[in-house]
Amino acid sequence: MATEGQKVVLITGCSSGIGLGIAVMLARDEMKRYYVIATMRDLKRKDKLVEAAGDAYGRTLSLLTLDVCSDESVKQCVDSIKDRHIDILINNAGVGLVGPVEGLSMEDMKQVFETNFFGAVRMIKEVMPDMKRRRSGHIIVISSVMGLQGVTFNDVYSASKFAIEGFCESLAIQLLKFNVTLSMIEPGPVHTEFEMKMIADVSKKEFAGTDAETLQHFRTYYLPSAVNIFQGLGQRPKDIAKVTKKVIESPRPQFHNLTNPLYTPIVALKYADETGNLSVHTFYHMLYNLGGVMDVSVRLMKCLTCGCLRRQTISPV
Ligand SMILES: NC(=O)c1ccc[n+]([C@@H]2O[C@H](COP(=O)([O-])OP(=O)(O)OC[C@H]3O[C@@H](n4cnc5c(N)ncnc54)[C@H](OP(=O)(O)O)[C@@H]3O)[C@@H](O)[C@H]2O)c1
């Protein structure tokens, strides 16, 4: 149970990846400022988290079952927490979906929205009234850079993240009146099971109903560049956890929080040209005309930002 002065943090989707990373980083806080309720839909998947949490498990970290797609599961979980008191809610659970729209089933598309959009809304709806009553709380959503900029062949995933961005941008205004803060974390690619699931999913699917030309664009242009981007620019869950902790600890948290500075110019493109053509055409060229160049650019950008060049400069002593 949380001790006096500790902040109670509930995180969804902690069986792997970013959720696991955030849960462990907060639970292992040196000053023990957080009591983490790490939730997952299937507790049989708890071993990786328990191992990574080490001696924090049972002290500053406990586990509960929670499926963000079920009203009953969400209510049962929140009701089981002492006084339903949650200081910080981190909506992390999410699923991906890539491929040509014609080849994706409506069922799969709805599942993405059910998890990424309605899952987060369901959590907020359950936890927010208590925060408003207490006039205190912080709601965090692990969104994506794709919630700010659409990316081809990620149409539905991107739409689900745009939807949650729009929902939260609207809600944040009202919540300010109740001293409740809302923050979006917007990662670019991160090495987690998400990436593996995407590769496994794509290799299994035939995308029936998609014309041969579109399928060829998907397999020969998009997929290799997606793999390159993950390899070249991918962050680790620990990097996202660090940004999230910084946001939690900030006296005046920002609403938008990109985790990868390399994506700042990409997002800026759409605000630089109100017609929208600049970003659409730039992405078109990057995908269809600059495949090879992009590979080199990704490596170059990674090299420039890794810090090794800075470390090698001679200091003016
Ligand atoms: N990896 C990236 O490149 C990336 C980039 C930007 C944003 N994000 C976002 O980051 C978040 C975490 O993803 P990740 O990269 O850490 O992927 P991950 O390793 O696949 O983790 C996703 C987590 O969500 C859980 N989940 C899925 N459906 C759920 C449900 N109905 N109820 C409760 N939990 C559910 C999964 O649980 P199970 O183990 O039961 O499946 C898993 O714990 C997602 O919102 C994703 O959109 C990821």
PDBQT file of the ligand as one rigid body, heavy atoms in Angstrom, charges set to zero:
ROOT
HETATM    1  N1  LIG A 401       6.920   1.003 -29.990  1.00  0.00    +0.000 N 
HETATM    2  C1  LIG A 401       6.738   2.105 -30.710  1.00  0.00    +0.000 C 
HETATM    3  O1  LIG A 401       7.429   2.323 -31.735  1.00  0.00    +0.000 OA
HETATM    4  C2  LIG A 401       5.744   3.157 -30.271  1.00  0.00    +0.000 A 
HETATM    5  C3  LIG A 401       5.867   4.451 -30.808  1.00  0.00    +0.000 A 
HETATM    6  C4  LIG A 401       4.961   5.437 -30.420  1.00  0.00    +0.000 A 
HETATM    7  C5  LIG A 401       3.957   5.132 -29.528  1.00  0.00    +0.000 A 
HETATM    8  N2  LIG A 401       3.852   3.871 -29.017  1.00  0.00    +0.000 N 
HETATM    9  C6  LIG A 401       2.758   3.608 -28.074  1.00  0.00    +0.000 C 
HETATM   10  O2  LIG A 401       3.290   3.160 -26.853  1.00  0.00    +0.000 OA
HETATM   11  C7  LIG A 401       2.335   2.370 -26.160  1.00  0.00    +0.000 C 
HETATM   12  C8  LIG A 401       3.003   1.099 -25.648  1.00  0.00    +0.000 C 
HETATM   13  O3  LIG A 401       3.446   0.327 -26.747  1.00  0.00    +0.000 OA
HETATM   14  P1  LIG A 401       4.811  -0.513 -26.723  1.00  0.00    +0.000 P 
HETATM   15  O4  LIG A 401       5.661  -0.004 -27.800  1.00  0.00    +0.000 OA
HETATM   16  O5  LIG A 401       5.345  -0.611 -25.358  1.00  0.00    +0.000 OA
HETATM   17  O6  LIG A 401       4.253  -1.932 -27.257  1.00  0.00    +0.000 OA
HETATM   18  P2  LIG A 401       4.100  -3.352 -26.531  1.00  0.00    +0.000 P 
HETATM   19  O7  LIG A 401       5.406  -3.797 -26.002  1.00  0.00    +0.000 OA
HETATM   20  O8  LIG A 401       3.400  -4.189 -27.541  1.00  0.00    +0.000 OA
HETATM   21  O9  LIG A 401       3.136  -3.041 -25.306  1.00  0.00    +0.000 OA
HETATM   22  C9  LIG A 401       1.777  -2.785 -25.465  1.00  0.00    +0.000 C 
HETATM   23  C10 LIG A 401       1.092  -3.089 -24.145  1.00  0.00    +0.000 C 
HETATM   24  O10 LIG A 401      -0.306  -2.783 -24.275  1.00  0.00    +0.000 OA
HETATM   25  C11 LIG A 401      -1.012  -3.892 -23.752  1.00  0.00    +0.000 C 
HETATM   26  N3  LIG A 401      -2.377  -4.004 -24.230  1.00  0.00    +0.000 N 
HETATM   27  C12 LIG A 401      -2.840  -4.201 -25.486  1.00  0.00    +0.000 A 
HETATM   28  N4  LIG A 401      -4.178  -4.274 -25.477  1.00  0.00    +0.000 NA
HETATM   29  C13 LIG A 401      -4.569  -4.130 -24.184  1.00  0.00    +0.000 A 
HETATM   30  C14 LIG A 401      -5.820  -4.104 -23.518  1.00  0.00    +0.000 A 
HETATM   31  N5  LIG A 401      -6.969  -4.288 -24.174  1.00  0.00    +0.000 N 
HETATM   32  N6  LIG A 401      -5.852  -3.894 -22.181  1.00  0.00    +0.000 NA
HETATM   33  C15 LIG A 401      -4.708  -3.713 -21.477  1.00  0.00    +0.000 A 
HETATM   34  N7  LIG A 401      -3.485  -3.769 -22.047  1.00  0.00    +0.000 NA
HETATM   35  C16 LIG A 401      -3.427  -3.955 -23.378  1.00  0.00    +0.000 A 
HETATM   36  C17 LIG A 401      -0.172  -5.107 -24.112  1.00  0.00    +0.000 C 
HETATM   37  O11 LIG A 401      -0.583  -6.216 -23.339  1.00  0.00    +0.000 OA
HETATM   38  P3  LIG A 401      -0.495  -7.757 -23.811  1.00  0.00    +0.000 P 
HETATM   39  O12 LIG A 401       0.847  -8.207 -23.381  1.00  0.00    +0.000 OA
HETATM   40  O13 LIG A 401      -1.590  -8.417 -23.080  1.00  0.00    +0.000 OA
HETATM   41  O14 LIG A 401      -0.685  -7.749 -25.305  1.00  0.00    +0.000 OA
HETATM   42  C18 LIG A 401       1.202  -4.555 -23.754  1.00  0.00    +0.000 C 
HETATM   43  O15 LIG A 401       1.418  -4.634 -22.374  1.00  0.00    +0.000 OA
HETATM   44  C19 LIG A 401       1.191   2.124 -27.150  1.00  0.00    +0.000 C 
HETATM   45  O16 LIG A 401       0.123   2.992 -26.851  1.00  0.00    +0.000 OA
HETATM   46  C20 LIG A 401       1.803   2.498 -28.498  1.00  0.00    +0.000 C 
HETATM   47  O17 LIG A 401       0.825   2.960 -29.407  1.00  0.00    +0.000 OA
HETATM   48  C21 LIG A 401       4.722   2.879 -29.365  1.00  0.00    +0.000 A 
ENDROOT
TORSDOF 0
